[in-house]
Amino acid sequence: MNSILSAAFIVLFLLAAGSIVYSSWRNGISPMPTSPAVRRQVVAELQRIPAAKVMIEAGSGWGTLALEAARSRPDLQVIGIENSPLPWAVSRCLARWGSFRNVMFHKKDLYTHPYGEADVVVCYLYPGAMTRLDEIFRQGVKPGARIISICFALPGWTPERVVTCGDLYRTKIYVYRSKNY
């Protein structure tokens, strides 16, 4: 019986690891949890936008940032978009265990998701993804919506504000306001 359980555990582990490796290869980046200092700073930026009703996190990974946003702003509907199966499943489980009513996670491609309902879009991606999202945000985000990008700037956009976090890496957060392009 122990050998059957051990074999099942090994198979599950290999499937999970394979899923992460495949998704990381396909996406060009692995899902990275947002550090506590950066999460606090993003929440502080969300507090500066009290009229915001909907936040979309493009590439929500393990869900730590979306869940922190939902916890700090119960009036905000938080939507996490993630295409990697294991982080998406973990996010959904954490949201259920935490009894969050204002957060949902969708297993979708962040490049095809419609952003028109968002008052705030949050991204913690990489330069190639930010380049791809440039035109999507120009066409699909409503005028006046905020885009908060962690680490990497949106090419061709001028931030309203750049905040440096107090973490070890002095992570930069870029805050943009969408215009009617």
Contacts in CASP RR format, 6 or more apart in sequence:
PFRMAT RR
TARGET T0000
AUTHOR 0000-0000-0000
METHOD contacts of the structure
MODEL  1
MNSILSAAFIVLFLLAAGSIVYSSWRNGISPMPTSPAVRRQVVAELQRIP
AAKVMIEAGSGWGTLALEAARSRPDLQVIGIENSPLPWAVSRCLARWGSF
RNVMFHKKDLYTHPYGEADVVVCYLYPGAMTRLDEIFRQGVKPGARIISI
CFALPGWTPERVVTCGDLYRTKIYVYRSKNY
16 86 0 8 1.000
19 84 0 8 1.000
19 85 0 8 1.000
19 86 0 8 1.000
20 30 0 8 1.000
20 31 0 8 1.000
20 84 0 8 1.000
20 86 0 8 1.000
20 87 0 8 1.000
23 30 0 8 1.000
23 31 0 8 1.000
23 83 0 8 1.000
23 84 0 8 1.000
23 85 0 8 1.000
23 86 0 8 1.000
23 87 0 8 1.000
24 30 0 8 1.000
24 31 0 8 1.000
24 84 0 8 1.000
26 83 0 8 1.000
27 83 0 8 1.000
27 84 0 8 1.000
27 129 0 8 1.000
28 126 0 8 1.000
29 125 0 8 1.000
29 126 0 8 1.000
29 129 0 8 1.000
31 59 0 8 1.000
31 61 0 8 1.000
31 62 0 8 1.000
31 82 0 8 1.000
31 84 0 8 1.000
31 87 0 8 1.000
32 61 0 8 1.000
32 124 0 8 1.000
33 61 0 8 1.000
33 62 0 8 1.000
33 63 0 8 1.000
33 64 0 8 1.000
34 42 0 8 1.000
34 64 0 8 1.000
34 65 0 8 1.000
34 68 0 8 1.000
34 124 0 8 1.000
34 150 0 8 1.000
35 165 0 8 1.000
35 167 0 8 1.000
35 171 0 8 1.000
37 165 0 8 1.000
37 166 0 8 1.000
37 167 0 8 1.000
37 171 0 8 1.000
38 65 0 8 1.000
38 124 0 8 1.000
38 150 0 8 1.000
38 165 0 8 1.000
38 167 0 8 1.000
38 171 0 8 1.000
38 173 0 8 1.000
39 64 0 8 1.000
39 65 0 8 1.000
39 68 0 8 1.000
40 68 0 8 1.000
41 163 0 8 1.000
41 165 0 8 1.000
41 166 0 8 1.000
41 171 0 8 1.000
41 173 0 8 1.000
42 65 0 8 1.000
42 68 0 8 1.000
42 69 0 8 1.000
42 122 0 8 1.000
42 148 0 8 1.000
42 150 0 8 1.000
42 173 0 8 1.000
43 68 0 8 1.000
43 69 0 8 1.000
43 72 0 8 1.000
43 73 0 8 1.000
45 146 0 8 1.000
45 148 0 8 1.000
45 163 0 8 1.000
45 173 0 8 1.000
45 175 0 8 1.000
46 52 0 8 1.000
46 55 0 8 1.000
46 69 0 8 1.000
46 72 0 8 1.000
46 73 0 8 1.000
46 76 0 8 1.000
46 120 0 8 1.000
46 148 0 8 1.000
47 72 0 8 1.000
47 73 0 8 1.000
49 119 0 8 1.000
49 120 0 8 1.000
49 146 0 8 1.000
51 119 0 8 1.000
52 73 0 8 1.000
52 76 0 8 1.000
52 119 0 8 1.000
52 120 0 8 1.000
52 146 0 8 1.000
53 75 0 8 1.000
53 76 0 8 1.000
53 77 0 8 1.000
53 119 0 8 1.000
54 76 0 8 1.000
54 77 0 8 1.000
54 79 0 8 1.000
54 117 0 8 1.000
54 118 0 8 1.000
54 119 0 8 1.000
54 120 0 8 1.000
55 66 0 8 1.000
55 69 0 8 1.000
55 73 0 8 1.000
55 76 0 8 1.000
55 77 0 8 1.000
55 78 0 8 1.000
55 79 0 8 1.000
55 118 0 8 1.000
55 119 0 8 1.000
55 120 0 8 1.000
55 121 0 8 1.000
55 122 0 8 1.000
56 79 0 8 1.000
56 80 0 8 1.000
56 81 0 8 1.000
56 113 0 8 1.000
56 115 0 8 1.000
56 117 0 8 1.000
56 118 0 8 1.000
56 120 0 8 1.000
56 121 0 8 1.000
56 122 0 8 1.000
57 63 0 8 1.000
57 65 0 8 1.000
57 66 0 8 1.000
57 69 0 8 1.000
57 78 0 8 1.000
57 79 0 8 1.000
57 80 0 8 1.000
57 81 0 8 1.000
57 121 0 8 1.000
57 122 0 8 1.000
57 123 0 8 1.000
58 80 0 8 1.000
58 81 0 8 1.000
58 110 0 8 1.000
58 113 0 8 1.000
58 115 0 8 1.000
58 121 0 8 1.000
58 122 0 8 1.000
58 123 0 8 1.000
58 125 0 8 1.000
58 133 0 8 1.000
59 80 0 8 1.000
59 81 0 8 1.000
59 82 0 8 1.000
59 83 0 8 1.000
59 110 0 8 1.000
59 123 0 8 1.000
59 124 0 8 1.000
59 125 0 8 1.000
60 66 0 8 1.000
60 80 0 8 1.000
60 81 0 8 1.000
60 82 0 8 1.000
60 87 0 8 1.000
60 88 0 8 1.000
60 91 0 8 1.000
60 105 0 8 1.000
61 82 0 8 1.000
61 84 0 8 1.000
61 87 0 8 1.000
61 88 0 8 1.000
61 91 0 8 1.000
62 87 0 8 1.000
62 90 0 8 1.000
62 91 0 8 1.000
62 94 0 8 1.000
63 80 0 8 1.000
63 82 0 8 1.000
63 87 0 8 1.000
63 90 0 8 1.000
63 91 0 8 1.000
63 94 0 8 1.000
63 105 0 8 1.000
65 122 0 8 1.000
65 124 0 8 1.000
66 78 0 8 1.000
66 79 0 8 1.000
66 80 0 8 1.000
66 91 0 8 1.000
66 103 0 8 1.000
66 105 0 8 1.000
66 122 0 8 1.000
67 78 0 8 1.000
67 91 0 8 1.000
67 94 0 8 1.000
67 95 0 8 1.000
67 100 0 8 1.000
67 103 0 8 1.000
69 76 0 8 1.000
69 78 0 8 1.000
69 103 0 8 1.000
69 122 0 8 1.000
70 76 0 8 1.000
70 78 0 8 1.000
70 95 0 8 1.000
70 100 0 8 1.000
70 102 0 8 1.000
70 103 0 8 1.000
71 100 0 8 1.000
73 102 0 8 1.000
74 101 0 8 1.000
74 102 0 8 1.000
75 102 0 8 1.000
76 102 0 8 1.000
77 102 0 8 1.000
77 103 0 8 1.000
78 102 0 8 1.000
78 103 0 8 1.000
78 104 0 8 1.000
79 103 0 8 1.000
79 104 0 8 1.000
79 105 0 8 1.000
79 106 0 8 1.000
79 118 0 8 1.000
80 91 0 8 1.000
80 103 0 8 1.000
80 104 0 8 1.000
80 105 0 8 1.000
80 106 0 8 1.000
81 105 0 8 1.000
81 106 0 8 1.000
81 108 0 8 1.000
81 109 0 8 1.000
81 110 0 8 1.000
81 113 0 8 1.000
82 88 0 8 1.000
82 91 0 8 1.000
82 105 0 8 1.000
82 106 0 8 1.000
82 107 0 8 1.000
82 108 0 8 1.000
82 110 0 8 1.000
83 107 0 8 1.000
83 108 0 8 1.000
83 109 0 8 1.000
83 110 0 8 1.000
85 107 0 8 1.000
88 105 0 8 1.000
88 107 0 8 1.000
91 105 0 8 1.000
92 105 0 8 1.000
95 103 0 8 1.000
95 104 0 8 1.000
95 105 0 8 1.000
106 113 0 8 1.000
110 129 0 8 1.000
110 133 0 8 1.000
111 132 0 8 1.000
111 133 0 8 1.000
111 136 0 8 1.000
114 140 0 8 1.000
115 121 0 8 1.000
115 136 0 8 1.000
115 137 0 8 1.000
115 140 0 8 1.000
115 141 0 8 1.000
115 145 0 8 1.000
116 140 0 8 1.000
116 141 0 8 1.000
116 142 0 8 1.000
116 145 0 8 1.000
118 141 0 8 1.000
118 142 0 8 1.000
118 145 0 8 1.000
119 142 0 8 1.000
119 145 0 8 1.000
119 146 0 8 1.000
120 145 0 8 1.000
120 146 0 8 1.000
120 147 0 8 1.000
120 148 0 8 1.000
121 137 0 8 1.000
121 141 0 8 1.000
121 145 0 8 1.000
121 146 0 8 1.000
121 147 0 8 1.000
121 148 0 8 1.000
122 147 0 8 1.000
122 148 0 8 1.000
122 149 0 8 1.000
122 150 0 8 1.000
123 129 0 8 1.000
123 130 0 8 1.000
123 133 0 8 1.000
123 147 0 8 1.000
123 148 0 8 1.000
123 149 0 8 1.000
123 150 0 8 1.000
123 152 0 8 1.000
124 149 0 8 1.000
124 150 0 8 1.000
124 151 0 8 1.000
125 133 0 8 1.000
125 149 0 8 1.000
125 152 0 8 1.000
126 152 0 8 1.000
127 152 0 8 1.000
127 155 0 8 1.000
130 149 0 8 1.000
130 152 0 8 1.000
130 153 0 8 1.000
130 154 0 8 1.000
130 155 0 8 1.000
131 155 0 8 1.000
133 154 0 8 1.000
134 154 0 8 1.000
134 155 0 8 1.000
134 156 0 8 1.000
134 157 0 8 1.000
137 147 0 8 1.000
137 154 0 8 1.000
137 178 0 8 1.000
138 178 0 8 1.000
138 181 0 8 1.000
139 181 0 8 1.000
141 147 0 8 1.000
141 178 0 8 1.000
142 178 0 8 1.000
143 178 0 8 1.000
143 179 0 8 1.000
143 180 0 8 1.000
144 177 0 8 1.000
144 178 0 8 1.000
144 179 0 8 1.000
145 177 0 8 1.000
145 178 0 8 1.000
146 175 0 8 1.000
146 176 0 8 1.000
146 177 0 8 1.000
146 178 0 8 1.000
147 154 0 8 1.000
147 157 0 8 1.000
147 175 0 8 1.000
147 176 0 8 1.000
147 177 0 8 1.000
147 178 0 8 1.000
148 173 0 8 1.000
148 174 0 8 1.000
148 175 0 8 1.000
148 176 0 8 1.000
149 173 0 8 1.000
149 174 0 8 1.000
149 176 0 8 1.000
150 171 0 8 1.000
150 172 0 8 1.000
150 173 0 8 1.000
150 174 0 8 1.000
151 171 0 8 1.000
151 172 0 8 1.000
152 174 0 8 1.000
153 159 0 8 1.000
153 174 0 8 1.000
154 174 0 8 1.000
154 176 0 8 1.000
157 176 0 8 1.000
158 176 0 8 1.000
159 174 0 8 1.000
159 175 0 8 1.000
159 176 0 8 1.000
160 175 0 8 1.000
160 176 0 8 1.000
160 177 0 8 1.000
161 174 0 8 1.000
161 175 0 8 1.000
162 172 0 8 1.000
162 173 0 8 1.000
162 174 0 8 1.000
162 175 0 8 1.000
163 172 0 8 1.000
163 173 0 8 1.000
163 175 0 8 1.000
164 170 0 8 1.000
164 171 0 8 1.000
164 172 0 8 1.000
164 173 0 8 1.000
165 171 0 8 1.000
165 172 0 8 1.000
165 173 0 8 1.000
END
